Amino acid sequence: MDYLRGEFDLCTGCGSCQLACSNRAAGGYSPRLARLRILSERENLVNRPVVCLQCENPFCLNSCPFEAISRVEETGFVLIDKEKCASCGNCITACPDKMIQFDVHHKADKCDLCEGDPLCVKYCVPGALKLVEKKGAEIK
């Protein structure tokens, strides 16, 4: 099972990952529309990329009364079916990292790992984002 890992010691806070993500997710360049966040701690000059971890026991999946969230067996990705989403917000509240948000159509939205080839990883110049297997070995 693959997931994204963010390494704060490499992140410069440039936002390239967010721009690439938001363009794919919403068709525009806005960090607010990205499916990942960068937390900046000004006093320590630390930028920490926060990404969906594709949890083994996802609270978002377990909290959805409409079965709009499921795990793809082959890849392990946790995905949202927008057709089934009733916009109740349970998944948003349940996610401990706050990685689910409403999209422009008021449907729940989260990282889908760009169907296995995440743009955020490709456009992260300092290499702070990596696609890794759950075992921890880097694959991209």
ChimeraX commands (.cxc) that place a marker at each C-alpha (Angstrom):
marker #1 position 0.00,0.00,0.00 radius 0.5
marker #1 position 1.39,3.40,-1.01 radius 0.5
marker #1 position 1.05,6.73,0.74 radius 0.5
marker #1 position 2.64,10.17,0.71 radius 0.5
marker #1 position 5.22,11.18,3.26 radius 0.5
marker #1 position 6.25,14.74,3.94 radius 0.5
marker #1 position 9.65,15.55,5.38 radius 0.5
marker #1 position 9.68,18.86,7.23 radius 0.5
marker #1 position 13.46,19.16,7.21 radius 0.5
marker #1 position 13.46,19.40,3.40 radius 0.5
marker #1 position 10.32,21.51,2.91 radius 0.5
marker #1 position 11.01,25.16,2.08 radius 0.5
marker #1 position 7.35,26.18,2.08 radius 0.5
marker #1 position 7.52,27.24,-1.58 radius 0.5
marker #1 position 4.03,25.88,-2.32 radius 0.5
marker #1 position 4.81,24.27,-5.69 radius 0.5
marker #1 position 3.18,21.07,-4.50 radius 0.5
marker #1 position -0.02,22.93,-3.57 radius 0.5
marker #1 position -0.19,24.70,-6.92 radius 0.5
marker #1 position 0.22,21.45,-8.87 radius 0.5
marker #1 position -2.37,19.76,-6.67 radius 0.5
marker #1 position -4.92,22.55,-6.82 radius 0.5
marker #1 position -4.67,22.78,-10.60 radius 0.5
marker #1 position -5.45,19.07,-10.96 radius 0.5
marker #1 position -8.09,19.00,-8.23 radius 0.5
marker #1 position -9.95,22.23,-9.01 radius 0.5
marker #1 position -8.61,23.54,-12.30 radius 0.5
marker #1 position -6.94,26.58,-10.78 radius 0.5
marker #1 position -3.84,27.65,-8.92 radius 0.5
marker #1 position -4.79,28.24,-5.30 radius 0.5
marker #1 position -3.20,26.67,-2.22 radius 0.5
marker #1 position -6.65,26.87,-0.60 radius 0.5
marker #1 position -7.95,24.33,-3.14 radius 0.5
marker #1 position -5.04,21.89,-2.75 radius 0.5
marker #1 position -5.53,18.49,-1.15 radius 0.5
marker #1 position -2.45,18.97,1.02 radius 0.5
marker #1 position -1.34,21.71,3.40 radius 0.5
marker #1 position 1.91,23.26,4.50 radius 0.5
marker #1 position 2.04,24.16,8.17 radius 0.5
marker #1 position 4.52,26.93,8.81 radius 0.5
marker #1 position 6.00,27.52,12.24 radius 0.5
marker #1 position 7.52,30.97,11.95 radius 0.5
marker #1 position 9.39,30.90,15.27 radius 0.5
marker #1 position 11.30,27.75,14.31 radius 0.5
marker #1 position 11.35,28.46,10.57 radius 0.5
marker #1 position 9.85,25.01,9.98 radius 0.5
marker #1 position 7.54,24.13,7.10 radius 0.5
marker #1 position 5.74,20.84,7.49 radius 0.5
marker #1 position 3.84,19.32,4.56 radius 0.5
marker #1 position 0.66,17.62,5.77 radius 0.5
marker #1 position -0.75,14.96,3.47 radius 0.5
marker #1 position -3.38,12.23,3.63 radius 0.5
marker #1 position -1.74,9.10,5.03 radius 0.5
marker #1 position -4.23,6.66,3.46 radius 0.5
marker #1 position -4.78,5.26,6.97 radius 0.5
marker #1 position -5.03,1.53,7.61 radius 0.5
marker #1 position -8.14,2.11,9.73 radius 0.5
marker #1 position -9.48,5.35,8.23 radius 0.5
marker #1 position -11.79,7.29,10.52 radius 0.5
marker #1 position -13.22,9.06,7.45 radius 0.5
marker #1 position -14.31,5.76,5.90 radius 0.5
marker #1 position -15.78,4.49,9.16 radius 0.5
marker #1 position -17.69,7.72,9.78 radius 0.5
marker #1 position -19.46,7.93,6.41 radius 0.5
marker #1 position -23.10,6.80,6.75 radius 0.5
marker #1 position -23.54,6.84,2.95 radius 0.5
marker #1 position -20.65,4.48,2.12 radius 0.5
marker #1 position -19.18,7.18,-0.13 radius 0.5
marker #1 position -15.65,6.42,1.08 radius 0.5
marker #1 position -13.97,3.13,0.28 radius 0.5
marker #1 position -10.55,1.55,-0.03 radius 0.5
marker #1 position -9.43,0.31,-3.45 radius 0.5
marker #1 position -8.30,-3.25,-2.79 radius 0.5
marker #1 position -5.53,-3.32,-5.43 radius 0.5
marker #1 position -3.84,-0.06,-4.41 radius 0.5
marker #1 position -4.95,0.56,-0.83 radius 0.5
marker #1 position -6.03,4.11,-1.74 radius 0.5
marker #1 position -8.91,5.53,0.29 radius 0.5
marker #1 position -11.20,7.32,-2.18 radius 0.5
marker #1 position -14.41,9.34,-2.08 radius 0.5
marker #1 position -17.26,8.60,-4.49 radius 0.5
marker #1 position -18.70,12.06,-5.17 radius 0.5
marker #1 position -21.95,10.54,-6.49 radius 0.5
marker #1 position -22.64,8.91,-3.11 radius 0.5
marker #1 position -21.42,11.84,-1.00 radius 0.5
marker #1 position -24.31,13.63,0.74 radius 0.5
marker #1 position -22.10,16.47,2.03 radius 0.5
marker #1 position -22.84,15.62,5.66 radius 0.5
marker #1 position -19.29,16.49,6.77 radius 0.5
marker #1 position -18.81,13.48,9.04 radius 0.5
marker #1 position -15.57,12.55,7.27 radius 0.5
marker #1 position -14.22,16.08,7.63 radius 0.5
marker #1 position -14.83,16.00,11.37 radius 0.5
marker #1 position -13.45,12.45,11.71 radius 0.5
marker #1 position -10.10,12.98,9.97 radius 0.5
marker #1 position -7.49,13.65,12.69 radius 0.5
marker #1 position -5.22,15.51,10.24 radius 0.5
marker #1 position -8.06,17.55,8.67 radius 0.5
marker #1 position -7.15,16.32,5.19 radius 0.5
marker #1 position -10.72,16.25,3.87 radius 0.5
marker #1 position -12.49,19.40,2.79 radius 0.5
marker #1 position -15.49,20.38,0.69 radius 0.5
marker #1 position -14.75,21.04,-2.97 radius 0.5
marker #1 position -16.33,23.84,-5.02 radius 0.5
marker #1 position -19.46,21.66,-5.47 radius 0.5
marker #1 position -19.74,21.12,-1.70 radius 0.5
marker #1 position -18.73,17.44,-1.93 radius 0.5
marker #1 position -16.10,15.86,0.30 radius 0.5
marker #1 position -12.67,15.88,-1.33 radius 0.5
marker #1 position -9.32,14.38,-0.37 radius 0.5
marker #1 position -6.06,13.27,-1.89 radius 0.5
marker #1 position -6.42,10.41,-4.37 radius 0.5
marker #1 position -2.65,10.22,-4.95 radius 0.5
marker #1 position -3.33,11.38,-8.53 radius 0.5
marker #1 position -4.30,7.79,-9.30 radius 0.5
marker #1 position -0.83,6.57,-8.31 radius 0.5
marker #1 position 1.36,9.28,-9.85 radius 0.5
marker #1 position 1.12,12.26,-7.46 radius 0.5
marker #1 position 1.86,15.64,-9.02 radius 0.5
marker #1 position 2.85,17.09,-5.65 radius 0.5
marker #1 position 5.81,14.69,-5.56 radius 0.5
marker #1 position 6.80,15.55,-9.14 radius 0.5
marker #1 position 6.72,19.31,-8.50 radius 0.5
marker #1 position 8.33,19.29,-5.05 radius 0.5
marker #1 position 11.70,20.78,-5.98 radius 0.5
marker #1 position 13.44,20.17,-2.61 radius 0.5
marker #1 position 12.18,16.55,-2.51 radius 0.5
marker #1 position 10.21,16.93,0.73 radius 0.5
marker #1 position 7.31,14.82,-0.57 radius 0.5
marker #1 position 7.80,11.17,-1.41 radius 0.5
marker #1 position 5.54,8.32,-2.43 radius 0.5
marker #1 position 6.39,5.40,-0.17 radius 0.5
marker #1 position 5.16,1.90,0.50 radius 0.5
marker #1 position 3.64,1.28,3.90 radius 0.5
marker #1 position 6.77,-0.68,4.80 radius 0.5
marker #1 position 8.67,2.60,4.57 radius 0.5
marker #1 position 10.77,1.96,1.48 radius 0.5
marker #1 position 10.78,4.83,-0.99 radius 0.5
marker #1 position 9.36,3.88,-4.40 radius 0.5
marker #1 position 9.37,7.19,-6.28 radius 0.5
marker link #1:1,2 radius 0.2
marker link #1:2,3 radius 0.2
marker link #1:3,4 radius 0.2
marker link #1:4,5 radius 0.2
marker link #1:5,6 radius 0.2
marker link #1:6,7 radius 0.2
marker link #1:7,8 radius 0.2
marker link #1:8,9 radius 0.2
marker link #1:9,10 radius 0.2
marker link #1:10,11 radius 0.2
marker link #1:11,12 radius 0.2
marker link #1:12,13 radius 0.2
marker link #1:13,14 radius 0.2
marker link #1:14,15 radius 0.2
marker link #1:15,16 radius 0.2
marker link #1:16,17 radius 0.2
marker link #1:17,18 radius 0.2
marker link #1:18,19 radius 0.2
marker link #1:19,20 radius 0.2
marker link #1:20,21 radius 0.2
marker link #1:21,22 radius 0.2
marker link #1:22,23 radius 0.2
marker link #1:23,24 radius 0.2
marker link #1:24,25 radius 0.2
marker link #1:25,26 radius 0.2
marker link #1:26,27 radius 0.2
marker link #1:27,28 radius 0.2
marker link #1:28,29 radius 0.2
marker link #1:29,30 radius 0.2
marker link #1:30,31 radius 0.2
marker link #1:31,32 radius 0.2
marker link #1:32,33 radius 0.2
marker link #1:33,34 radius 0.2
marker link #1:34,35 radius 0.2
marker link #1:35,36 radius 0.2
marker link #1:36,37 radius 0.2
marker link #1:37,38 radius 0.2
marker link #1:38,39 radius 0.2
marker link #1:39,40 radius 0.2
marker link #1:40,41 radius 0.2
marker link #1:41,42 radius 0.2
marker link #1:42,43 radius 0.2
marker link #1:43,44 radius 0.2
marker link #1:44,45 radius 0.2
marker link #1:45,46 radius 0.2
marker link #1:46,47 radius 0.2
marker link #1:47,48 radius 0.2
marker link #1:48,49 radius 0.2
marker link #1:49,50 radius 0.2
marker link #1:50,51 radius 0.2
marker link #1:51,52 radius 0.2
marker link #1:52,53 radius 0.2
marker link #1:53,54 radius 0.2
marker link #1:54,55 radius 0.2
marker link #1:55,56 radius 0.2
marker link #1:56,57 radius 0.2
marker link #1:57,58 radius 0.2
marker link #1:58,59 radius 0.2
marker link #1:59,60 radius 0.2
marker link #1:60,61 radius 0.2
marker link #1:61,62 radius 0.2
marker link #1:62,63 radius 0.2
marker link #1:63,64 radius 0.2
marker link #1:64,65 radius 0.2
marker link #1:65,66 radius 0.2
marker link #1:66,67 radius 0.2
marker link #1:67,68 radius 0.2
marker link #1:68,69 radius 0.2
marker link #1:69,70 radius 0.2
marker link #1:70,71 radius 0.2
marker link #1:71,72 radius 0.2
marker link #1:72,73 radius 0.2
marker link #1:73,74 radius 0.2
marker link #1:74,75 radius 0.2
marker link #1:75,76 radius 0.2
marker link #1:76,77 radius 0.2
marker link #1:77,78 radius 0.2
marker link #1:78,79 radius 0.2
marker link #1:79,80 radius 0.2
marker link #1:80,81 radius 0.2
marker link #1:81,82 radius 0.2
marker link #1:82,83 radius 0.2
marker link #1:83,84 radius 0.2
marker link #1:84,85 radius 0.2
marker link #1:85,86 radius 0.2
marker link #1:86,87 radius 0.2
marker link #1:87,88 radius 0.2
marker link #1:88,89 radius 0.2
marker link #1:89,90 radius 0.2
marker link #1:90,91 radius 0.2
marker link #1:91,92 radius 0.2
marker link #1:92,93 radius 0.2
marker link #1:93,94 radius 0.2
marker link #1:94,95 radius 0.2
marker link #1:95,96 radius 0.2
marker link #1:96,97 radius 0.2
marker link #1:97,98 radius 0.2
marker link #1:98,99 radius 0.2
marker link #1:99,100 radius 0.2
marker link #1:100,101 radius 0.2
marker link #1:101,102 radius 0.2
marker link #1:102,103 radius 0.2
marker link #1:103,104 radius 0.2
marker link #1:104,105 radius 0.2
marker link #1:105,106 radius 0.2
marker link #1:106,107 radius 0.2
marker link #1:107,108 radius 0.2
marker link #1:108,109 radius 0.2
marker link #1:109,110 radius 0.2
marker link #1:110,111 radius 0.2
marker link #1:111,112 radius 0.2
marker link #1:112,113 radius 0.2
marker link #1:113,114 radius 0.2
marker link #1:114,115 radius 0.2
marker link #1:115,116 radius 0.2
marker link #1:116,117 radius 0.2
marker link #1:117,118 radius 0.2
marker link #1:118,119 radius 0.2
marker link #1:119,120 radius 0.2
marker link #1:120,121 radius 0.2
marker link #1:121,122 radius 0.2
marker link #1:122,123 radius 0.2
marker link #1:123,124 radius 0.2
marker link #1:124,125 radius 0.2
marker link #1:125,126 radius 0.2
marker link #1:126,127 radius 0.2
marker link #1:127,128 radius 0.2
marker link #1:128,129 radius 0.2
marker link #1:129,130 radius 0.2
marker link #1:130,131 radius 0.2
marker link #1:131,132 radius 0.2
marker link #1:132,133 radius 0.2
marker link #1:133,134 radius 0.2
marker link #1:134,135 radius 0.2
marker link #1:135,136 radius 0.2
marker link #1:136,137 radius 0.2
marker link #1:137,138 radius 0.2
marker link #1:138,139 radius 0.2
marker link #1:139,140 radius 0.2
view
